[in-house]
Amino acid sequence: MTFTIVEADRPLRGVLVGAGFIGGQWAPELLAHPGTELVGWVDVAEDRARTAAAELGLDGLPVSASLTALLDGEEPDFIVNCTVPQAHHEVTVTALRRGVSVLSEKPMAVTLEEARSMVAAADEARRLFAVNQNRRYMRSLVAFRRTVAELGPLGLLTSEFFMPYREGRFLHTLEHPLLQDMAIHLFDAARAVSGADPVSVYCESFRPGWTWYPGACSATAIFEMTGGLRYTFTGSWSAPGHPTSWTGTWRAAGTLGTACWDGAGDPTAEAAKGHVVRSYKQEADPFPGRRRYTGLAEGLEEFVTGLRTGRPPQGDCHDNIRSLAMVTAALESARSGTRVPIAI
């Protein structure tokens, strides 16, 4: 589905929705990008948005507790949806129906049904709706993705995520905190690295005896992917030792060899007998010396380019919904104890 581009010769006008931690990370990116202009900030607690703006020296920035009020008053080209996941659907659909494009934090939505209606709203409005999976832009992940492309057709892809995490109070309210919060990062990375899409999944989510979480904080999932690939994920929020990186540890096996990545440094590769494969190193930081939250500047650049050229960014909603579908299907499998087909 194509979307309407912005042809006006001026910076793109953006409104931030949500003044929590991640909203505070997006604001400097909108201010720093030469092609964007921050024209408003929305938060259900209006004083929080006002305070956040003032901390950036934006005392005159329009703020409001009402998204519709700022959409009417400022006529932005796009919003950045930094609200809690439970509000993503309402905020995104409201903007799209007003003819405003949306760049959203992940996950796209809480349920696949919500996500489908959001994609339909974007198509109906002919507006760009994208989800910023910021880890796709990690230089080490990009290097691993390029290395995996050297391996030929893949048969196996595995990732492990183990972290002794205690700080996320909201995680204690979730039935399956690992699947509902963290897994989207690794599932989306698996799609990015392999170029494959999910077909079905069998998942078990459980609670080890030593955990401090009331919910099932550990999980193992086996995905069938297109092309016959099997992607396996295992992890825990309550790792009793030897934590992985926040991106996990990875191994990919293909026709021509195997690649491994520790989730932080450069990947390594070993060729099968009689073949040669290349391992790639991380490219130079495009924003050297700049303190920033990983992947926001790159995601914003792709989104802006999309609004100007019509070329969809990596997180285009028609693609990103497939990563959300992996999460929702894994949850369904964990609850039902059965293998679940994945239909978008």
N, C-alpha and C positions, 0 to 999 in steps of 0.2 A: 504494500500500500504506500503510495507516495504522500508526501505532506507538503504544506505550503511553506515556501521559503520567505525570508525577510529580505527585501531588496533595498529598503531605505538606506541611504548613505549616512549612517549614524551608528553609535554604539547600540548594542542590543540592551533593552531595558529589562532588568531582572528584579523580582521580588523574592525575598527569603521568607519561607513559612516555617517557623520553629526557631526559637532562640535558646535552645539547650546547647549541649556541648558541640554537637556536630554542626549546628547552625553557626556557631561561633567560629568554626573552622572554614566554612564556606564563604563567609562574609569577606575575609581578606582576599580570597581568590577572585571574587567578583570585582573587588576594588583594584586588584593588580592586573587583571586581564585588560589589554588595550581595546578589546572589542565589546566589553560589557560595561554596564552602568547599574549600580545598585540604587533602585528608586523607592524601595519600601521594605518594611520588615513586619511580619505578622506573628503574633503569638497569643495563645488563649489568655496568658497573663501579660497584658499590654505593657506593664511596667518592666517586665523582664526584657522585652524587645527594646524598650526605650533605653534601659541601662546598657544593654549590649551594644547598641548603636553609639551611645555616648562614650563608651570605653574605646571605640575606634575613632573618636573625634567627629561623629556624625550626628551632632546635636539637632540638626534641622531635618534629619531623615524622617519621612512620614512613617509612622508606626500605628498599628491598630490591632485589636483583638478580632477583627472581622476581615476575612479574606476578600469577601465580595466588595467591601468598602474600598479596599486598596486596588482591586481589579478595576473598579469603576473610576476611581480617582486618578490612578497613575497610568493606566492602560499599558501594562508591561507586555513585552514580547514573550516572556517566559517566567516561570517560577522555579525555585529550587525547593523541593518538598523535603524538609528536615524534621517532620513531625514523627511521633511514635508510630510504629507499624499499624496499630489499630485505626489510625486516622488517615493513612495513606490513600485509601479508596475515596473517601469523601473529598479530601483536599484536591487530589488529582482530577477527579471527574468534574468538580466544580470549575477548576481552571480550564480544562479542555472544552467544556461546554460554553465557556466564555470566549473561546477562540485563542486561548493562551497555551503555548507549549509548556511541557513539564520535564524537568530533570529531577529525578527522585533518588533519595537514599534507598538502599535495599532494606528489607525485601520489598518487591513490588507491592505485595498485599499479604494479608493474613491467610486468605483462602484462594484456591484456584478459581473459584466462581467469581470472586471479586476481581481477580486479575483479568479474567476474560472480559468482564464488563468494562474494565478500564481500557483494554486494547480496543474494544468495540467503540468506546467513546472517542479515542484518538483517531480511529479510522473515519468515524462519522464527521468529526470536526476537521479532518485533514490537518492535524497538528502533530508535531513531533513529541513523542513520549518516550523517554529513555530512563533506565535505571543505572546508576553509577556503581558498578562493581569495582571498587577502587583497587582491589588487589590484582586485577588484570594488568595494571600498569606498573606493577613492581618490576624493576629492571631484572631481578634474578628470575622471576617467573617468566618474563619474556624470553630470557636466555634459555630456560628449560623448554619452553614451548618451541623455540627454534631448533633446539637439539632433538626433541622428540620427533620433529618433522623429518629428521634424517633417518629414522628407523624403519621407514616403509610402513605397510599396514600393521596396525597394532593388534595384539591379542590380549594383553593384560596391562592394566593400569591400577596402581594401588596408592592410597594415601593414608597416613596415620596422623592423628592429632591427639596429643596428650598434654594437658595443662592443669596444674593444681590451682585453679582459679577460685577465689573466695570473695572478690570485691563486688560482683554484680548482684546486688540485692534482688533485682527483678527476676533473676534466674531462679531464685528460690520459689517463685510463684508459678513456674511453668511445669507442666506434666512431663515434658521431654526437653529439658533445657539445651542439651547438645544439638538435637535435631532442629529445634525451633529457633535457636539463636545463631550458632556458629556454623552449622553444616552447610548453609547456603554458600559460604565463601569457598569451601573445598569442592562442593558439587559444581559450582560455576567454573572454578579453575579446571576441573576435570574436563568439562565441555570445551573450554578454551584451548587446553593443551592437546586434546585428542581430536578435536573437530567433529566429534560424534555426539549424537543426541540420545536421550534415554528411551528405552523400549519397555522395560519392566524392572521391578525391584523386589527383593526380599530383605526385610530389615528386622533386627531384634534390638530393642532399646530396653535397658535394664539399670538397676541400681545396685552397685557393689556394696558389700557390707560396711566398708570403711568410709563411705562418702559422707560429706556434710550437707548434701542436697536432699530435700524431701522427694524430688522427682527422679525420673530415670535419666541420669546424667551421662550415661555411657551407651554406646551403640556400635553395631556392626551392620553394614549394608552391602549387598551384592547387586549391582546394576548390570542388566544386559543393555548394551548400547548398540547403535546402528553399526553395521559392518561386522557384527559378531564379537565386538570387543566386550570384555568383562572388566568393569571398574569396581573395585572393592574399597570400602571406607571403614575404618575403625578408629574409635577415639573415646576420650573421656575428659570431662571437666575436673575430675578428681584424681588425677594421676598421682600415685604415691611416690614417684621418683622419675628421673630421666625425662624431663619434659622435652617436647619437640619445640620447634619454632612456632610462632603464631600462624604460620602458613602450612604447618605440618611437614612431614617427610614423604618423599615420592619415589616411585619406581615405575618405569614404563618399559615394556618388552614388545619388540616388533620383529618383523621378518629379518631385518638387517642387524639387530643388536639390542642393547639395553641401555637406558639412561637412568641415572639416579640424581636426586636433588634433596638437600637437607632443608629446603624452605627458606634459606637465607643467602648462602653463597652461590658460587658458580656451579652449574651442574657438571656431571661427569658422564662419559659414554664409553661403552666397550662394544666393539663390533663382533658379530657372529663370524665364525671362521670363513675366510674367503671374501670378507666384505670390509669396507672402510666407512666409518661414520665420523662426523665432526661434532665436537661439543663446543657450544658458544659461550662466550663470557658476557658479563653484564656490560651494556653500553654506558657511556658517560651520563651522569645526572644532567637532565636538561635544565634544571634549576639549581645550579651549584651555589652553596652557601646560603640557601634560603630555607628557613625553618617552615615546614608545612606538613600537613597531614597527607600521607601517601595516596597518590592517585587522584586527588581532587583537581589539580591544575590540568592534568592530562585529560581527565574526563570532561572537564569544562571546555577544553580546547576542541575535543571531538564533537561535543554538543553544539558549540558555536559554529564550527565548520559545517555541521549538518544543517543548521538553520539557514546558513548562507548558500549552501550548494545543493541541498537535497540528498546528500550522501548520508545514510543512517550511521550513527555511531555504534560501537560494539554493544552497548547496552540497550539498543532499540527494543521496545516492548515486545515486538513479535518474536525476537530471539530470547530475551531474558525470561519470558514466561516459561521457557523450557527448564531453566534452572530452578525456578520456584516449583514447577511440577515435580522435580526430583524430591524436593523437601516434603511436599504434601503427600506424595505417593509413599515415601519412606515412613511417614507418620501413620498413614493408613495401614501399611503392612505391619508396623510394630503393634498397632492396636488390634489388628485382626488375626495376626499370626499366619498370614497367607502371602503368597507372591501376588503383587499388584501390577497390572498393566498400566502404562503411562500414556494417557491420551491428552493432547493439548486442547 
